[in-house]
Every structure is written in C-alpha cells, then in structure tokens.
Amino acid sequence: MNRLALLALPLALAAPAMAQEAEPVTPASIVEAAAPEEWVAIAPEDLLVMDLAPDAAGRARQVVIQLMPAPFSQPWVENVRKLARAHWWDGTSVYRVVDNWVAQWGDVSEEKPLPEGTLATTGLPYASRPSRLNRPLIEEYLGNAYEGITDHRIAWLDGYADWPRTGHYADMEMWIDGWPIAADKNGEGVWPIHCYAHVGVARDLAPDTGTGAELYAVIGHAPRQLDRNIAVVGRVISGIEHLSTLRRGTGEAGVYEYRAEDTPIVSVRLGSELPEAPQFEYLSTEGESFARYVESRANRNDAFYTVPAGGVDVCNVQVPVRAAAR
C-alpha cells in the first residue's frame, strides 16, 4: 500500500463516524427510534372503515377513521357507531367537496330514515368538563403548568417553561390519549379541535347540532374557528388521499350539481365487524419520545431547516399513527 493511501485511510475510516455524529435529529428519526412499549394499539371497535367505489382505474379506495374517545363528543360518536352497525351509509355517497375546506358524505337526499334509537343531540354542548377526564387538568393552576408531562398524560405546550406556544384559538392546547385538545385558562372546559383529516358532524344552523349521519373530513387548512361549534368525532388515519383528491363541487356550497359526480360509498363498518380488521397504533402522547417529537417539530435544525421556528401549531404536530404488525 503506498504512502498516500495510508495517509488517506484514517480519514476514510473517520468519515463515516463523523457523518454519523453529525446526523441531525428529526421528528422522523425520533418516531423511528421510539420503543415498542411507547406505541398504543387502537381497538378495532374504535375504527370506522369506509370503502368507496373503485376509482376510474379500478383501484380500491378505503378510508379508515379513528373514533374520538370519551369523554369527548360521545353522543355523536355513539350515533356514528349505531349508524355503522345498521349499515346506514351503504349506498350513500360523498356529495360535497370544497377546496381547502371539507369532503362531506351521507344521504344527499336527506330522506333516508335514521336507525331506531339514534340519540337526540340538539343543544348538547361541544365542550366537556375537566372532571370527566378522571385526571387533574391543572396541577397547580398555571404557576406550574408544564413540568414534562402533567400526570404523565397531558402535555402542556402553551409557552410555559420555555415550551413553544402551539396556537391562538385557546388558552391551552395539549394532547390527551393521542388527541389534540384545547382548554380554557380557568379549567372549566376542554374540547377536541379541528385539524387536517379530522372528522366532524355536519349540521344546519344552530341550535341544530347534527346527529352524526352527515360527516365531513377536513381537507384543507385547519378550520379552528369551528372548534366548539361542531362536534369532532374522529380523524382519518389512513386513506385521506381518497377524499382530498376528489373533484371539487361546483354547485351551491360545493355540493356536486349532478348525482353522477358523487363518489358512491360501498360500505361503512366498525373495525370490530370485519373478519380481518385493520390494525393501527399511535405513539403515546404520555412518553418521552412524544415530548422530544414535539420539541423537534417546533425547533427544526437539520440539513433542510436553517432557521428554527421556535414554535409549532398544535395541528402541525400530527400524532404519529402506523399500521401494526398482525
């Protein structure tokens, strides 16, 4: 081996180590490194599986929705479960698509009778009482509002203790059991929020609050002004592209002008009704990996990002969800 090669050898051996040391931490790398015990399985009965008619090329289109857990929006969630068990959405359609807003589905004729026992929801509040969470919402009011993760369940990320503020639509924003949630500063109300791919209950003018028969998925910028004005009942965790890429409606309020433009719904089932239910899991919002994930989302500093933002909108911290091994 010549001298030049010998001189170059230490540099060649050092280069991979140097590159490894310089490898930046990213949200993706944090999620990839999360321990198996930090992932939480989603129960099949909490999944709503909607099969749309195949696309023009004959490809299957399936949308999987995770339903909102208690104590949030439960009268509407129970109606959604009842409608699914009754196969009520079979033969209905996606009939309204508005750019940067929503894709909406249900019975466009508004003539299909609801299943017996559908709960009356008119006038019910969209916010829940913190006492129904069965956990402390505020440990020592706001003087000690963020210390890691309060009660190992609620992450306070609203500008306290050098953590980035996450938005301006509520006094406090956090994650509870994997869901982005907002609360007022007095701890009197907590409510689910509208982020991309979240599913809400369409309704007429107040005091109507909808039953859950007409649903929509957010396919644009998070419409946070809808928080506490419409019930949020879930979020699309797989297949949002089958809704977000649909042709936009040109009729009033984005409703398709001709029924031939609708996207037919073949079936909607609870995961627990299916012979082989889809299996998904989410990264626990109680763990260290999620706290590091949020901090990284707020302060990107890698090969692409040269100016860390120092903050992050709560809806831009998508809780990681992945298909689980069978």
Secondary structure per residue as TSV (DSSP state, phi and psi in degrees):
chain	resnum	aa	ss	phi	psi
A	1	M	-	360.0	130.5
A	2	N	-	-76.6	167.8
A	3	R	H	-63.6	-38.8
A	4	L	H	-60.2	-42.6
A	5	A	H	-65.8	-38.4
A	6	L	H	-65.0	-38.9
A	7	L	H	-67.0	-35.9
A	8	A	H	-76.8	-23.1
A	9	L	H	-59.2	-48.3
A	10	P	H	-59.5	-36.3
A	11	L	H	-68.1	-39.8
A	12	A	H	-65.4	-39.4
A	13	L	H	-70.6	-32.4
A	14	A	H	-77.0	-27.4
A	15	A	H	-58.3	-47.8
A	16	P	H	-61.7	-38.9
A	17	A	H	-66.0	-41.3
A	18	M	H	-63.5	-42.1
A	19	A	H	-63.8	-37.3
A	20	Q	H	-67.0	-40.8
A	21	E	H	-65.0	-33.5
A	22	A	H	-85.1	-4.8
A	23	E	-	-60.0	118.5
A	24	P	-	-75.2	150.9
A	25	V	-	-80.7	130.3
A	26	T	-	-126.2	162.8
A	27	P	H	-53.9	-40.9
A	28	A	H	-64.2	-40.7
A	29	S	H	-68.9	-32.6
A	30	I	H	-66.4	-44.3
A	31	V	H	-64.3	-42.8
A	32	E	H	-62.2	-33.6
A	33	A	H	-88.3	-4.0
A	34	A	-	-61.1	139.6
A	35	A	-	-67.5	150.0
A	36	P	G	-54.6	-35.8
A	37	E	G	-72.5	-7.3
A	38	E	G	-87.5	-4.8
A	39	W	E	-97.3	137.3
A	40	V	E	-113.3	123.7
A	41	A	E	-70.0	140.3
A	42	I	-	-94.2	123.6
A	43	A	-	-64.5	140.3
A	44	P	G	-55.0	-33.8
A	45	E	G	-71.4	-8.0
A	46	D	G	-101.3	10.8
A	47	L	E	-113.0	136.2
A	48	L	E	-113.3	119.4
A	49	V	E	-108.6	114.8
A	50	M	E	-112.1	120.0
A	51	D	E	-101.4	118.5
A	52	L	E	-89.2	164.0
A	53	A	-	-60.9	147.6
A	54	P	-	-55.6	155.1
A	55	D	-	-76.2	-175.9
A	56	A	T	-61.4	-25.2
A	57	A	T	-91.5	4.8
A	58	G	-	83.7	9.2
A	59	R	-	-81.9	140.4
A	60	A	-	-66.8	148.6
A	61	R	E	-131.6	109.5
A	62	Q	E	-121.4	134.5
A	63	V	E	-117.7	126.2
A	64	V	E	-112.0	126.7
A	65	I	E	-116.8	130.7
A	66	Q	E	-90.4	127.8
A	67	L	E	-82.0	148.5
A	68	M	-	-67.3	132.1
A	69	P	-	-80.4	163.7
A	70	A	T	-63.9	148.2
A	71	P	T	-97.9	16.8
A	72	F	T	-88.3	131.6
A	73	S	T	55.6	27.3
A	74	Q	H	-64.0	-37.5
A	75	P	H	-58.1	-40.2
A	76	W	H	-72.5	-39.7
A	77	V	H	-62.5	-40.4
A	78	E	H	-63.8	-37.9
A	79	N	H	-64.1	-41.1
A	80	V	H	-60.4	-43.2
A	81	R	H	-61.4	-44.3
A	82	K	H	-63.1	-42.5
A	83	L	H	-63.5	-40.0
A	84	A	H	-66.2	-43.8
A	85	R	H	-63.6	-30.5
A	86	A	T	-83.4	-1.1
A	87	H	T	58.0	33.8
A	88	W	T	-65.3	-34.1
A	89	W	T	-80.1	-12.1
A	90	D	T	-59.1	126.8
A	91	G	T	87.8	-2.3
A	92	T	-	-88.2	-159.9
A	93	S	E	-159.0	164.2
A	94	V	E	-86.4	113.2
A	95	Y	E	-120.7	-1.8
A	96	R	E	-141.7	124.2
A	97	V	E	-137.6	119.3
A	98	V	-	-118.1	126.6
A	99	D	T	-58.8	136.1
A	100	N	T	57.3	31.3
A	101	W	S	-143.9	-92.4
A	102	V	E	-145.6	159.9
A	103	A	E	-115.5	125.9
A	104	Q	E	-120.0	142.4
A	105	W	E	-137.6	162.9
A	106	G	E	147.1	-153.5
A	107	D	-	-94.7	101.6
A	108	V	T	-64.0	-24.0
A	109	S	T	-77.3	-20.2
A	110	E	S	59.9	24.4
A	111	E	-	-111.3	-10.7
A	112	K	S	-74.2	123.1
A	113	P	-	-67.2	145.4
A	114	L	-	-80.7	154.9
A	115	P	-	-61.2	149.6
A	116	E	T	-61.7	136.8
A	117	G	T	92.5	3.7
A	118	T	-	-60.5	129.5
A	119	L	-	-71.5	140.9
A	120	A	-	-77.8	129.2
A	121	T	-	-119.9	-4.2
A	122	T	T	-55.6	126.8
A	123	G	T	84.2	-3.9
A	124	L	-	-71.4	146.0
A	125	P	-	-74.0	150.5
A	126	Y	S	-88.8	-20.8
A	127	A	S	-93.8	155.6
A	128	S	B	-112.1	160.1
A	129	R	-	-82.7	137.5
A	130	P	G	-56.9	-27.8
A	131	S	G	-62.6	-21.8
A	132	R	G	-81.2	-5.6
A	133	L	G	-79.9	-15.8
A	134	N	S	58.8	36.7
A	135	R	S	-162.3	156.1
A	136	P	-	-69.2	133.2
A	137	L	S	-87.6	-39.4
A	138	I	-	-127.5	119.9
A	139	E	S	-73.8	-53.9
A	140	E	S	-134.7	62.7
A	141	Y	T	52.3	-129.2
A	142	L	T	-108.5	-3.9
A	143	G	T	-64.8	-26.5
A	144	N	T	-131.8	47.5
A	145	A	-	-71.6	-28.1
A	146	Y	-	-132.2	115.3
A	147	E	S	-135.7	82.8
A	148	G	S	73.0	-102.8
A	149	I	S	-137.8	113.0
A	150	T	B	-59.3	126.3
A	151	D	T	57.8	18.5
A	152	H	T	57.7	21.9
A	153	R	T	-130.5	-39.4
A	154	I	B	-111.2	121.4
A	155	A	-	-94.2	115.8
A	156	W	-	-88.1	117.7
A	157	L	-	-134.8	63.3
A	158	D	S	-129.8	38.5
A	159	G	S	91.6	-2.9
A	160	Y	G	-87.3	148.8
A	161	A	G	50.8	43.0
A	162	D	G	68.3	12.4
A	163	W	-	-88.4	149.0
A	164	P	-	-70.0	143.5
A	165	R	-	-69.4	143.6
A	166	T	-	-109.4	-1.9
A	167	G	-	167.1	-177.5
A	168	H	S	-132.8	16.6
A	169	Y	S	-97.3	-3.4
A	170	A	S	-155.8	159.9
A	171	D	S	-66.5	-36.3
A	172	M	E	-139.2	143.2
A	173	E	E	-133.2	142.9
A	174	M	E	-158.1	-176.8
A	175	W	E	-126.2	129.3
A	176	I	E	-124.0	120.0
A	177	D	T	51.1	39.4
A	178	G	T	89.9	2.9
A	179	W	E	-118.4	140.1
A	180	P	E	-73.6	129.5
A	181	I	E	-134.6	148.5
A	182	A	E	-117.5	159.0
A	183	A	E	-149.8	156.2
A	184	D	-	-87.8	161.8
A	185	K	T	-68.8	-19.9
A	186	N	T	-87.1	-2.9
A	187	G	S	68.9	26.4
A	188	E	S	-94.5	-17.0
A	189	G	-	-151.3	143.8
A	190	V	E	-132.8	145.5
A	191	W	E	-153.0	152.4
A	192	P	E	-75.5	155.8
A	193	I	-	-120.3	165.4
A	194	H	-	-93.3	112.0
A	195	C	-	-120.2	172.4
A	196	Y	T	-56.1	136.1
A	197	A	T	75.5	-0.1
A	198	H	E	-74.1	152.5
A	199	V	E	-113.4	128.9
A	200	G	E	-124.2	171.4
A	201	V	E	-98.1	115.2
A	202	A	-	-67.9	147.6
A	203	R	-	-151.1	169.4
A	204	D	-	-89.0	-164.9
A	205	L	S	-66.3	150.4
A	206	A	T	-57.6	144.5
A	207	P	T	-87.5	5.9
A	208	D	-	-60.5	138.4
A	209	T	-	-122.5	5.9
A	210	G	-	75.4	161.2
A	211	T	-	-106.3	-22.7
A	212	G	S	111.3	-6.0
A	213	A	S	-73.0	-33.6
A	214	E	S	-105.4	116.3
A	215	L	E	-120.2	160.2
A	216	Y	E	-141.9	155.5
A	217	A	E	-116.9	136.2
A	218	V	E	-70.8	125.7
A	219	I	-	-122.5	21.3
A	220	G	S	-144.8	-160.3
A	221	H	S	-57.2	141.1
A	222	A	-	-55.3	116.1
A	223	P	-	-85.5	70.7
A	224	R	G	-63.7	-17.6
A	225	Q	G	-65.4	-15.0
A	226	L	G	-81.5	-14.0
A	227	D	T	-56.1	134.2
A	228	R	T	67.1	8.4
A	229	N	T	-115.5	-14.0
A	230	I	S	-146.8	145.8
A	231	A	-	-76.7	127.6
A	232	V	E	-94.8	123.8
A	233	V	E	-116.6	-3.9
A	234	G	E	175.3	-168.5
A	235	R	E	-150.9	144.9
A	236	V	E	-76.8	122.6
A	237	I	E	-108.6	-7.4
A	238	S	E	-156.6	133.8
A	239	G	-	89.6	16.2
A	240	I	T	-61.0	-26.0
A	241	E	H	-63.2	-23.7
A	242	H	H	-74.1	-15.1
A	243	L	H	-103.9	-41.3
A	244	S	H	-71.1	-21.2
A	245	T	T	-98.9	4.4
A	246	L	S	-66.7	151.7
A	247	R	-	-59.3	137.0
A	248	R	-	-73.0	142.1
A	249	G	-	-75.4	146.3
A	250	T	-	-110.7	-2.2
A	251	G	S	-83.8	-172.3
A	252	E	G	-58.8	131.5
A	253	A	G	58.5	22.2
A	254	G	G	84.3	7.0
A	255	V	B	-74.2	137.9
A	256	Y	-	-60.7	139.1
A	257	E	S	-73.7	-29.3
A	258	Y	S	-124.9	137.3
A	259	R	G	-63.4	-22.3
A	260	A	G	-66.1	-17.3
A	261	E	G	-82.7	-18.0
A	262	D	S	-61.0	153.8
A	263	T	E	-99.1	112.4
A	264	P	E	-64.9	143.1
A	265	I	E	-100.1	119.7
A	266	V	E	-77.6	-47.4
A	267	S	E	-160.9	153.4
A	268	V	E	-134.0	123.7
A	269	R	E	-135.3	149.6
A	270	L	E	-68.8	146.2
A	271	G	G	-57.0	-33.5
A	272	S	G	-69.4	-13.8
A	273	E	G	-85.9	-14.9
A	274	L	S	-90.0	145.7
A	275	P	S	-59.5	-39.4
A	276	E	S	-128.7	93.2
A	277	A	-	-72.2	141.8
A	278	P	-	-59.0	145.7
A	279	Q	-	-120.0	123.1
A	280	F	E	-133.0	159.8
A	281	E	E	-145.2	153.5
A	282	Y	E	-121.6	155.8
A	283	L	E	-74.5	123.4
A	284	S	-	-56.0	132.7
A	285	T	T	-85.5	7.5
A	286	E	T	-95.8	-14.0
A	287	G	S	-95.9	172.4
A	288	E	H	-65.6	-37.6
A	289	S	H	-62.3	-40.1
A	290	F	H	-67.6	-39.3
A	291	A	H	-61.4	-41.8
A	292	R	H	-68.4	-35.5
A	293	Y	H	-61.8	-45.5
A	294	V	H	-64.5	-45.7
A	295	E	H	-60.3	-39.2
A	296	S	H	-68.5	-38.5
A	297	R	H	-62.7	-33.4
A	298	A	H	-81.1	-23.9
A	299	N	S	-134.8	63.6
A	300	R	-	-64.2	132.6
A	301	N	-	-151.1	81.4
A	302	D	S	-142.2	-162.1
A	303	A	S	-64.7	-23.5
A	304	F	S	-96.6	-46.2
A	305	Y	-	-88.1	122.6
A	306	T	S	-108.2	-14.1
A	307	V	S	-126.5	98.4
A	308	P	-	-59.9	139.3
A	309	A	-	-75.1	-29.9
A	310	G	S	77.3	9.3
A	311	G	-	-171.3	169.2
A	312	V	-	-156.7	138.0
A	313	D	-	-70.1	141.4
A	314	V	G	-57.8	-32.7
A	315	C	G	-77.3	-12.9
A	316	N	G	-90.5	3.6
A	317	V	S	-105.4	75.0
A	318	Q	-	-67.3	122.5
A	319	V	-	-63.4	122.9
A	320	P	-	-61.2	130.0
A	321	V	E	-129.6	137.5
A	322	R	E	-140.9	156.9
A	323	A	E	-68.4	137.3
A	324	A	-	-94.4	148.6
A	325	A	-	-67.8	137.0
A	326	R	-	-78.3	360.0
